[in-house]
Structures are given as structure tokens and as C-alpha cells.
Amino acid sequence: MTLPRLVTEIPGPVSRRLQAERAQAVPPGFGVTLPVFVARATDSTLEDVDGNEFIDFASGIAVTSVGAANPRVRERIAAQAERFTHTCFMVTEYEGYVRVAQWLNDRVPGDHEKRTGLFTTGAEAVENAVKIARSYTGRPGVLVVDEAYHGRSLLTLGMTAKEHPYKTSFGPFPADIVRVPNANPLRGRPVAEVLAEIERIVDEHGGEAFAALVVEPIQGEGGFVVPAPGFLAGLRTIADRHGIVLVIDEIQSGLGRTGRLFASEHEDVTADLLLTAKALGAGLPLSAVTGRADIMDAVHPGGLGGTYAGNPLACEAALAVFEILEEPGVLEAVADIERTVRAALEPLRHEIGVVADVRGRGAMMAVEFADPDTLAPRADLAQRISAACHAAGVLTLTCGTHGNVIRLLPPLVIDPQILRAGLDILVGAIRTATADPTDPEGEA
């Protein structure tokens, strides 16, 4: 079978009917990238209720990294559901929670003794990391990096840089959050200059004001920005100098997404607290804070938790994910994904002026569109190209502070032929959009 497979217009008639029902039942604040309703999935594709089969370059925003219908995940969840679905770990315990914590403690970078707490969402993991750091240090302040994204709760929105649609109309946000510059290789200054400015900002406030410095090793919503070499190591040095807890947010980049278990391993930087979510539960809500035992143990009994935190079904899904990640060749295949994406997209940087950058690691790749002379963002092109991919049967996502980046998050287990077929469609959409005679800025 040739993929993608389209048998109706997009969206098809059944999806349109369901979309009309959705509009009457769900508030418009919940956006949608592609208004089709999914009926079933494979490791590489999503099939909608009209029988159209799409190549999946989104993975539920890096959630279904082992595929949206992985049989091992399904089997573990089903077996656990036969036993029980919930007890609340803070009321009566169960083994799956402990096994997930042990696996993360053993594999999160760092030779120190570790502890892991499980939660439900990525935003919860971020908030609990801040709570833990404040308890450990006795300090209130939080340092975050420009272009960061950390979640949709009020504290994490305060930590997030992008205004619209995330922060618009939802303020005021919590205080004690200070933003520092990012070392963006495409648009930023030399890394030494950026680190010097961060040091100056910390000194101005007083290092003793800050409990935590929170950073993504590769930015997600901020545009899949891979930091300039030395940036993460420089943040580690600043944190150590001032006794600040370094929190590395691996919610989107962790668990094999970049070809290593954790993206921070590429920089050889060890976190005090490391955050995981998204791929951790393979689609079931689960997140984790893993860190130095002395820091994690600083919180008083009863100070951490949540009704659904570390739900037993989600823990079983995570244990299945761990088994898959440890299979021979899985992480090596992620490096092949990067090579395939680069081979398809990097030639466009030299042929098409508005293709400003192709970047990323592993199966976390992106292409940025900007004016070749000024680097003015071209969100219009990113949106147009992504829409063309959707119409042709490839699910892509946009991101970036200015919305001018197309991000690629295929499942780690995507079939190589399906990957190449999707990339052919993406490359064709880029060429068509940038050759538009009504858009002279889009030409090479």
C-alpha cells in the first residue's frame, strides 16, 4: 500500500460531522492542528474515521514515541486494568510506581544517589521541581531562559516566554521569575557574551535569591533550538557558583527522542533535577522529577503527591516504553532518522533563501523560515507549508516564538520508507510555497 492514503477530501464527511458536534460541546479555547478524528493507528500512521491514513510526524507532540498503538504498551495496560485501575499511591501503594522510579534513578545521568517522584503532566513536573528546589534552598526565585516553554498552569505560564496563544488574557502570573537570554546559534550572540550577561543578572538580584535555574536542553515550543556549544555547561557552572538547583526540562526531548536517552547527555551536563513526561507514559498521563537524593528528600512527608500521580495504568505503560527503548537498535534507528531528515532538508538551505535553518537532534528536527537578509520570521510560509502537508496526508506541527518553524517529531519506530515518503511531500510543499510568484520574498 502506498502511504499516505487519501480517500476523501481533508477533512472528510464523518470528521466534519464530528467537528460540528465538537463545536457544540467543547470550548474554542482548545485549538486543533488538523480537524480529523482518528479511528486507529500504527507505529507510523494515523487513520481517520473516513478511512484516510496520514503519515505521523507529530507523535502527539512527542508523546507516542513508540507508536500510537504499540502492542506491548497495550498488553501491559490491559493486564493492569484486569487487576485494578487506581488506588492513589499516597493511600495504598503498588509495585509499578517503584519500578518506574528505579529505572529512572538508574538511567538519569549522574553518579549521585537519586530519588524519583511521579506526577501526571509536564507542567506538574515543572511546578514540583520548583517546589522541591525552594524547599531545599529556602529561596523563592526561579531563573528561566528566553524562548522557553514549560507548561500551561499559572506558574509554568509565568516561566514560558511565548505570549500568544499561551499567556494572552490569563495574567497576572506568579512573581519571583526572572528571564535570562538564550544562546540561539541562528539569532543569538556569542555564548560567552550570553553567559556573562546571565551572570550579571544573577549578581544584580543576588545569587541567594534563586532556588532554581530551569532550562530545556533543546527548546520545544521555542523552535527546537539546539543551544550553542558550551551554553548548558555554562549554566551548570553559574548554578554551582551560586548554590542554585539546575533543573533540566527533558519533557519533550527525553526518553530517546534525540538518539540518547536524554538530550542533556549530548552536552555531558548533569542536572540536579531532571524532568520527564510526554513519551514517559506512551499516551497515558505520567510525568517524573528525578534528582539528587539530598534535594528530593528535603520536602516534608505529605508535601508531594496528587490524586492521580503515578497512576498504575500509566506506570505499566512507562515500563513498556522502557523495555522498547532498551531493545537493540532502537536508539541507533533514531540517529538514522536524523540522517534521513537532514539529507532531505539541508540541500534546501542552499537552494531556497527563506529556508533559514535546519536543526535538531535525532527524531527532534525542525526547519525555520525567515527572510534571508533580515531573518525576519516567515510564519506565513510555515503555516502554508504545514497546511499543504496536511492536505497531502502528512501530519506536521509548527512551533517557534514567532510561529515560523515546522517541527518534525516522528515516532522513534517509524518505518524508514514511510519517513522518506513523508519527507518527499514536505520538500515538495516547501518548493511549491517558496516558488509562489505572488511572494517574491519566498524565492531563493
C-alpha positions in Angstrom: 0.0 0.0 0.0 1.2 3.5 -0.9 1.2 5.9 2.0 -0.2 8.4 2.8 -3.6 7.1 1.6 -6.4 9.7 1.0 -9.9 8.5 0.0 -11.8 11.7 0.8 -11.2 15.4 0.9 -9.5 16.5 4.1 -11.3 16.7 6.5 -13.8 14.0 5.2 -17.5 14.0 5.8 -17.5 12.0 9.0 -14.8 14.1 10.5 -16.8 17.3 9.5 -19.9 15.9 11.2 -18.0 15.1 14.4 -16.3 18.5 14.2 -19.7 20.2 14.2 -20.6 18.2 17.3 -17.4 19.1 18.9 -18.1 22.8 18.3 -21.3 22.5 20.3 -19.7 20.5 23.2 -16.1 21.8 23.5 -15.0 25.5 24.1 -13.0 27.0 21.2 -10.0 27.6 23.6 -9.0 24.1 22.7 -7.3 24.5 19.3 -6.7 21.8 16.7 -3.9 21.4 14.2 -5.8 19.1 11.8 -9.5 18.7 12.2 -9.8 15.0 11.6 -11.0 12.3 14.1 -8.7 9.3 14.4 -10.1 5.8 14.4 -6.9 3.7 14.7 -3.2 4.0 14.4 0.0 2.1 13.5 3.6 2.7 14.5 3.9 5.2 11.7 0.4 6.3 10.7 -2.9 7.6 11.9 -6.2 6.5 10.2 -9.2 8.8 10.5 -12.9 7.9 10.7 -13.2 8.5 6.9 -10.5 5.9 6.1 -7.8 8.4 5.3 -4.3 7.3 6.5 -1.8 10.0 7.5 1.9 9.8 8.0 2.6 10.8 11.6 5.3 13.5 12.0 3.8 14.7 15.3 3.6 11.7 17.7 1.0 13.6 19.8 3.6 16.3 20.4 6.4 13.8 21.2 4.1 11.6 23.3 3.6 8.4 21.3 7.3 7.9 20.6 6.9 4.1 20.4 3.9 4.4 18.2 0.3 5.4 19.0 -0.8 1.7 19.2 2.2 -0.2 20.4 1.2 -3.8 21.2 3.5 -4.1 24.2 2.0 -0.9 25.8 -1.5 -2.1 25.1 -0.8 -5.5 26.7 0.7 -4.1 29.9 -2.1 -1.6 30.3 -4.8 -4.3 29.7 -3.1 -6.7 32.2 -3.0 -3.9 34.9 -6.6 -3.0 34.2 -7.6 -6.5 34.9 -6.0 -6.2 38.4 -7.1 -2.6 39.3 -7.1 0.8 37.7 -6.3 3.1 40.7 -5.7 3.2 44.4 -3.8 6.5 44.8 -0.2 5.9 45.7 -0.4 8.1 48.7 -3.2 5.9 50.1 -2.1 2.4 49.3 1.0 1.6 47.2 1.7 -0.6 44.2 4.9 -2.0 42.7 4.7 -0.4 39.2 5.4 3.1 40.7 8.5 1.8 42.4 9.8 0.1 39.3 9.4 3.2 37.2 11.2 5.3 39.8 14.0 2.7 40.0 14.5 2.7 36.2 14.7 6.5 36.1 17.1 6.6 39.1 19.4 4.1 37.4 19.5 5.9 34.0 19.2 9.6 34.5 22.7 11.0 34.2 24.8 11.5 37.4 26.7 9.2 39.7 24.9 10.6 42.8 22.1 8.7 44.7 18.7 9.7 43.2 15.0 9.7 44.0 12.1 10.0 41.6 8.6 11.4 42.2 5.8 10.6 39.7 3.1 13.1 38.7 0.6 13.5 36.0 1.5 16.2 33.5 4.7 18.0 32.3 3.5 21.2 33.9 3.1 19.4 37.2 6.6 18.1 37.0 7.9 21.6 36.4 5.9 23.0 39.3 7.0 20.2 41.7 10.6 20.7 40.7 10.3 24.4 41.7 8.6 23.4 45.0 11.4 20.9 45.7 14.1 23.4 44.9 12.5 26.0 47.1 12.2 23.5 50.0 15.9 22.5 49.6 17.3 26.0 49.3 14.9 28.1 51.3 14.9 30.6 48.4 12.0 31.9 46.2 13.4 32.9 42.8 13.3 31.0 39.6 15.6 31.7 36.6 14.2 30.7 33.1 15.6 31.1 29.6 14.2 33.3 26.9 12.1 31.4 24.3 11.3 28.7 26.9 8.1 26.8 27.2 7.3 25.0 30.4 3.6 24.5 30.5 0.1 25.9 30.8 -0.5 26.2 34.6 -0.2 29.7 36.0 3.3 29.2 37.4 4.6 27.5 34.2 2.9 30.1 32.1 4.9 32.7 34.0 8.0 30.7 33.2 7.0 30.4 29.5 8.2 33.1 27.1 5.7 32.9 24.3 2.8 35.3 24.8 0.2 34.2 22.3 -1.7 31.9 22.5 -0.4 30.7 25.8 -0.4 33.7 28.1 -2.8 36.1 26.4 -5.5 37.3 28.9 -4.5 34.8 31.7 -2.4 37.1 33.9 -1.3 38.2 36.4 1.3 35.4 36.8 3.4 34.5 39.8 6.3 36.7 40.8 9.9 35.7 41.6 10.5 34.6 37.9 13.5 36.2 36.1 14.2 35.5 32.4 17.7 35.3 31.1 18.9 35.3 27.5 19.2 32.2 25.3 22.2 31.1 23.3 20.3 30.7 20.0 23.0 29.9 17.3 20.9 31.4 14.5 19.9 34.6 16.1 21.9 34.9 19.3 25.2 36.4 20.4 28.4 34.5 21.2 27.8 32.1 24.0 30.5 33.7 26.3 28.7 37.0 26.0 25.3 35.4 26.8 26.7 33.7 29.8 28.3 36.9 31.1 25.0 38.7 30.9 23.3 35.9 32.8 26.0 36.1 35.5 25.4 39.8 35.6 21.6 39.4 36.0 22.1 36.8 38.8 24.5 39.2 40.6 22.1 42.1 40.3 19.4 40.1 42.1 21.8 38.3 44.4 22.5 34.6 43.8 20.9 33.8 47.1 17.6 34.9 45.7 17.2 31.9 43.4 16.2 28.4 44.1 16.2 27.0 40.6 17.5 27.6 37.1 15.2 25.8 34.7 16.3 25.1 31.1 15.4 22.8 28.2 18.4 21.1 26.6 16.7 21.5 23.3 13.9 24.0 23.3 10.5 22.7 22.3 7.8 25.2 21.5 10.5 27.9 21.4 11.6 26.5 18.0 13.6 23.3 18.6 16.6 25.5 19.3 19.8 23.5 20.0 21.8 25.7 22.3 25.2 26.9 21.2 28.1 24.6 22.4 29.1 25.4 26.0 25.8 27.1 27.0 24.4 24.3 29.1 27.8 23.7 30.7 28.0 27.4 31.4 24.6 27.3 33.1 25.8 24.4 35.2 28.8 26.5 36.3 26.6 29.5 37.2 24.2 27.3 39.2 27.1 25.7 41.1 28.7 29.1 41.9 25.5 30.4 43.5 24.1 27.3 45.0 21.2 27.2 42.6 19.4 24.0 41.7 19.8 23.2 38.0 16.6 21.8 36.6 16.8 20.3 33.1 13.4 20.0 31.5 13.5 16.9 29.3 9.7 16.7 28.9 9.9 16.9 25.1 13.5 15.9 24.4 13.9 13.0 26.8 13.5 9.2 26.6 15.2 8.6 23.3 13.9 11.5 21.2 17.3 12.8 20.3 19.0 9.4 19.9 20.3 9.3 23.5 18.0 8.5 26.5 18.3 12.2 27.5 19.2 15.2 25.3 21.5 16.6 28.1 23.8 13.7 27.5 24.8 15.2 24.2 26.2 18.2 26.2 27.6 16.0 29.0 25.8 18.1 31.6 24.2 16.6 34.7 21.1 18.1 36.2 20.3 18.4 39.9 16.7 17.7 39.0 15.7 16.2 35.6 12.1 16.2 34.3 10.4 13.7 32.1 6.8 13.4 30.8 5.2 13.1 27.3 6.9 9.9 26.0 7.1 8.5 29.5 3.6 7.2 29.5 3.2 6.5 25.8 -0.1 8.5 25.8 -1.2 7.9 29.4 -0.7 10.9 31.7 2.6 10.5 33.6 5.5 12.7 34.5 8.5 12.5 36.7 11.0 14.5 38.7 14.3 12.6 39.2 17.1 14.1 41.1 19.8 14.2 43.8 18.6 12.3 46.8 19.5 15.2 49.2 17.4 17.6 47.2 14.5 15.3 46.7 14.5 14.3 50.4 14.2 17.9 51.5 10.4 18.0 51.2 8.4 17.1 54.3 6.2 14.0 54.2 2.9 14.8 52.5 4.4 17.8 50.7 4.4 16.0 47.3 1.7 14.0 45.6 -1.5 14.2 43.7 -4.6 12.1 43.4 -3.6 10.6 40.0 0.1 11.0 40.4 1.9 7.8 39.1 -1.4 6.1 38.2 -0.8 2.3 37.9 -2.0 2.1 34.3 0.4 4.9 33.3 3.2 3.2 35.2 2.7 0.0 33.3 2.8 2.0 30.0 6.1 3.5 31.1 7.6 0.1 31.9 6.7 -1.0 28.4 8.3 2.1 27.0 11.5 1.3 29.0 11.6 -2.2 27.6 11.3 -0.9 24.0 14.0 1.7 24.5 16.3 -1.0 25.7 15.8 -3.2 22.6 18.9 -3.5 20.4 18.9 -0.9 17.6 16.1 1.3 18.8 18.2 4.3 19.7 20.5 3.7 16.8 17.5 4.0 14.5 16.8 7.4 15.8 20.2 8.5 14.5 19.1 7.2 11.1 16.0 9.3 11.3 18.2 12.4 11.8 20.4 11.5 8.8 17.4 10.9 6.6 15.8 14.2 7.6 19.0 16.2 7.1 19.6 14.5 3.7 16.1 15.7 2.5 16.1 19.2 4.0 19.6 20.5 4.3 20.0 21.0 0.5 17.1 23.4 0.6 19.2 25.8 2.8 21.5 26.4 -0.1 18.7 26.5 -2.8 15.9 28.5 -1.1 16.7 31.7 0.7 13.9 31.6 3.1 14.9 28.2 4.5 17.0 29.8 7.3 17.9 26.8 9.2 17.6 23.0 9.5 18.4 21.8 13.0 17.7 19.4 15.8 18.9 16.0 17.0 17.6 12.5 16.3 13.9 12.5 15.8 13.5 16.1 17.1 14.2 18.1 13.9 13.0 21.4 12.5 13.2 23.8 9.6 12.9 27.5 10.1 11.6 30.0 7.6 12.9 33.6 7.6 13.8 36.5 5.3 17.3 35.7 4.0 18.6 39.3 4.6 17.0 40.3 7.9 16.0 36.9 9.4 12.5 38.4 9.9 10.3 35.4 10.7 8.1 34.0 7.9 5.3 32.4 9.9 3.0 32.7 6.9 5.3 30.3 5.0 5.4 27.8 7.8 1.6 27.8 8.1 1.1 27.5 4.3 3.6 24.6 4.0 2.2 22.8 7.0 -1.3 23.1 5.6 -0.2 21.7 2.3 1.3 18.7 4.1 -1.9 18.1 5.9 -3.9 18.2 2.7 -1.4 15.7 1.2 -1.7 13.3 4.1 1.3 14.2 6.3 0.7 15.5 9.9 3.2 18.2 10.7 3.3 20.8 13.5 4.6 24.4 13.7 6.4 26.0 16.6 8.7 28.8 17.5 8.3 32.1 19.3 7.2 33.6 16.0 5.4 30.5 14.6 7.9 30.3 11.7 9.2 26.8 12.4 8.0 23.4 11.2 8.9 20.7 13.7 9.2 17.0 12.9 8.5 14.5 15.7 8.1 11.2 14.0 7.7 8.1 16.2 11.1 6.6 17.1 9.9 3.4 15.5 8.7 4.9 12.2 9.1 2.8 9.1 12.1 4.2 7.1 10.1 4.1 3.8 7.2 5.9 5.3 9.6 8.5 6.8 11.0 9.1 3.3 7.6 9.3 1.7 6.5 12.0 4.2 9.7 14.0 3.7 9.2 13.9 -0.1 5.8 15.5 0.5 7.3 18.1 2.9 10.1 19.0 0.5 7.5 19.3 -2.4 5.4 21.6 -0.2 8.4 23.8 0.6 9.4 24.1 -3.0 5.8 24.9 -4.1 5.3 27.5 -1.4 8.6 29.3 -2.0 8.2 29.3 -5.7 4.9 31.3 -5.4 5.2 34.2 -7.9 3.0 36.3 -5.7 5.5 36.0 -2.9 8.9 37.3 -4.2 10.3 37.1 -0.7 9.9 33.3 -0.8 12.1 32.9 -3.8 15.7 31.7 -3.4 
